[in-house]
Every structure is written in C-alpha cells, then in structure tokens.
Amino acid sequence: MAAKGRLFGLGVGPGDPELLTLKAVRLLKSARVVAYPAAKGRKGNALSIVEGFLGDDQLRLALIYPVTTEVLPPPLSYETVIRDFYDDAAGQVATHLEAGRDVAVVCEGDPFFYGSFMYLHDRLAGRYHTEVVPGVPSIMAGAAVLGAPLVYRNQTLSVISGVLPEDELEHRLAGCEAAAIMKLGTNFAKVRRVLERLGLMDRALYVERATMAAQRILPLAQVAPEEVPYFSLILIPGPPWQEA
Ligand SMILES: C[S@@+](CC[C@H](N)C(=O)[O-])C[C@H]1O[C@@H](n2cnc3c(N)ncnc32)[C@H](O)[C@@H]1O
C-alpha cells in the first residue's frame, strides 16, 4: 500500500515574501500540493505571498471559504457554515494525503495564531503525519513597521479580537498594560469609541496591510471607518521601561 502523504501547516508571514522562514520555503517548494484559503474568484493573501516560490508542476488547491459574517439571521448560523466549510476542506486535503501526496497548507502570519490552518489541524493531525512551521505574526510585523517596542520587562500583552461586543472590549481593555486589537474591518468604529472612552487614543497606533505593498500607517483619529480593511490592527505598546 502506498505511504500516505504528509501535512504541512506553513506560516507565511504578514505579507512581505522575504519574511518567510527558510524552512517554510523549503517545505513549500517540495510539496506536491499547495493548499490555500481564498474567497471565490480571489487568489487569497497567503497564495499571493508564496506564489513566487512555486513551480508550474505543483498542484494548487483552493479552499474556497463562504462569504459570511459572524452574525447571521436564523436559521443560518456562522458556526454551522464554517464547520461545513472546514469539514469539506479537510476532506479535499485528505484525498491528496491518502493518495500519498504531501500537502502544504499556507497560512497568513502564524498558523496557530488565529490561523485558518488550526481547523484543518484539528481534523487531520490525528490521522496523518503533520508538521507546523511558525510564521511571523501580524502583531509583530505591525510593531516592527510602527517602530513600537511592545512589551518591556514584566508587562502583559492582551490580544483582543475587535469582533467582541463593545462592553466586553471595554472590560478587557480597561487597565491593560499593552494590547493588540485584531480583526478590525467593520468593527473599527466600535473599537475606536471604546479607546476614546478609556482615554487610550494617544497610546493607540493603527496599521493596515503591514509589510504588504499597500501598507498604510495613519493616526487613529484620522482613519475613515468605512475604509478600514480586514488586514488591519491597533497596537497599544506598553509604557517604555525607565532604566535606573
Ligand atoms: C484570522 S487573523 C490571522 C492572523 C494571522 N494568522 C497572524 O499570525 O497574524 C486575521 C487578522 O490578523 C490581522 N492581520 C493579519 N495580517 C495583517 C497585516 N499584514 N497587517 C495588519 N493586520 C494583519 C488583522 O487584524 C486581521 O483581521
């Protein structure tokens, strides 16, 4: 019986292809199949990042995710739509693994940091040899391009999803030492209101598409909410450590 293929979850970093690790590039180039998440009719960010490393003989497997938001009218539910998508995606990847083909799933940033690969890992890692290669996460790319050291000494960093309800955001951000707020997009106006209420506007830094060609850095007060893309985040760096 033919050996089964191996599954690789490759972190491909925040956008700049030079931020891939040597290991990710090596495994990417040697995989028979390269799987990537994408919206219908779109290439997807992860594939755009790695395209220049791929050969013509490598199979590309698009995992087309449904267009949805986290709140859907009944009887639809976000959880069901997403679960069905990942069940189907895992099935497509497993077909190649069963046939003995190695599959590299590319994942923007780090695969285990809010990464789509996590849901494939949950479904497949128990059945197939699986390796995960970490990538540069967006918050560290953001800190680098903003020139903002994030946490000094014993400070605590809170990582918060902008999808949370307004009162929950306020509760989690109140009294935080340093914070990263992800998944802005349509949540931006809500997040900014909370930062205003907490008096954090002076400390909060905004970046969109960090390290990509279209990167933009703006003062938070000047950001137009309707223009905020999904690939954006806010950082609140910890107060600089005063050396004695
Ligand atoms: C599903 S999470 C994926 C996180 C990714 N796995 C990582 O390691 O950073 C998507 C969120 O990450 C953030 N993000 C990812 N790439 C980014 C970039 N290049 N610039 C700014 N924010 C980014 C945004 O907040 C976006 O809403």
The ligand as a Gaussian input file, in Angstrom:
#p B3LYP/6-31G(d) Opt

LIG

0 1
 C       -7.651000      35.491000      11.031000
 S       -6.483000      36.586000      11.731000
 C       -4.988000      35.857000      11.139000
 C       -3.812000      36.199000      11.983000
 C       -2.528000      35.628000      11.443000
 N       -2.534000      34.179000      11.469000
 C       -1.325000      36.150000      12.204000
 O       -0.466000      35.349000      12.613000
 O       -1.203000      37.337000      12.372000
 C       -6.656000      37.997000      10.690000
 C       -6.325000      39.292000      11.399000
 O       -4.919000      39.408000      11.516000
 C       -4.536000      40.760000      11.367000
 N       -3.593000      40.842000      10.253000
 C       -3.118000      39.830000       9.535000
 N       -2.191000      40.246000       8.653000
 C       -2.078000      41.571000       8.816000
 C       -1.267000      42.574000       8.217000
 N       -0.381000      42.268000       7.260000
 N       -1.409000      43.848000       8.650000
 C       -2.285000      44.166000       9.629000
 N       -3.074000      43.251000      10.232000
 C       -2.971000      41.977000       9.842000
 C       -5.791000      41.580000      11.137000
 O       -6.211000      42.110000      12.372000
 C       -6.744000      40.525000      10.628000
 O       -8.082000      40.899000      10.885000

